[in-house]
Amino acid sequence: MTRLDADPTETVDAPASCDGPRALLLTAREVPLGGVRGMQVHRALPQRELPMVGAWCFLDRFGPQVTTMRVEPHPHIGLQTVTWPFAGETRHRDTIGSDVVIKRGQLNIMTSGAGIAHSEYSMGDEPTVTDALQLWVALPESRRHGGPDFERHTDLPVVDLGDGAAAVVVVGELAGIHSPATMYTPIVGAEVFIPAGARVRIPLNPAWEHALVGVDGAPLVHAGDEESVTLGDHDLLYLGLAREVIEIEAPTDVTVFVLGGEPFESDIVMWWNFVGRSHEEIVAARDEWEADSPRFGHVVTHGDERIPAPPLPTVRLTKRRRRL
């Protein structure tokens, strides 16, 4: 999803990861997206204290709400968009010919490479229930200059965690189980359901950093020697590095989303819908979008409608450092 609200001066960088486990609870901020007919989203990443978790650099939850989503064609560079719906159906169209409808249990993943554009519409003309996660993954140097791509996966693997709990491996790998989605850095994104009364242990890769995102319910997270933490909807609990397991207790039925991955290879500059490595790279991408450059192509079945880029700041884009 485009960052229609974006502060034009906002940039983020990939920080050096902490050297051990942490238990830092961060609250998502509510962001009105006026360009989507007043949609409200909760943004868990980037945080001023935590710009990235592994290669994950952006996380919005839009919903649950009754709305009509109309996100017109807009550009991306240097990232993958990962769309994971909880309710409602969304039509995705892009500049490489994709025109699909995604619903609960299905994964859309779009790789921008050097440049792509897409649109996102809820189905039908009337307001409908909409709820989903929209995440971005920064592409490494080896892939970010390549061509665009799009994948849709309707059959994702499940890890049995015992006591009726299960994890859908959306992207990457969890407990030795791999998603079919094509990723370019070592990573995990998984939806975990835990029934009321259960207490389960989720295996983690100790070489990666991880975070938990609250989706539904109020799970109690037992983070080792640290004080136990209640994870509310939209909260993000950063877990740091060097954890082999995280234990979660469910007083009611709960759902959480696990984010994690190898600490990212380099600093990034992130502005509007672009992930790059320098001020100049971002400026060039914006100029080409505004000039209707062939770099981004034309979104199928659309006319001239498109989202204009916001003005650039009057100062050089700078990187935001991790403050943990």
Buried (B, 14 or more C-beta within 10 A) or exposed (E): BBBBBBEBEBBBBBBEBBEEBBBBBBEBEEBEBEBBEEBBBBBBBBBEBBBBBBBBBBBBBBBBBEBBBBBBBBBBBBBBBBBBBBBBBBBBBBBBEBEEEBEEBBBBBBBBBBBBBBBBBBBEEEEBBBBBBBBBBBBBEEBBEEEBBBBBBEEBBEBEBEEBBBBBBBBBBBBEBEBEBEBBBBBBBBBBBBBEEBBBBBBBBEEBBBBBBBBBBBBBBBBEEEEEBBBBBBBBBBBBBBBEEBBBBBEEBBBBBBBBBBBBEEBBBBBBBBBBBBBEBBBBBBEBBEEEBEBBBBBBEBEEEBBEBBEBBEEEBEBBBBEB
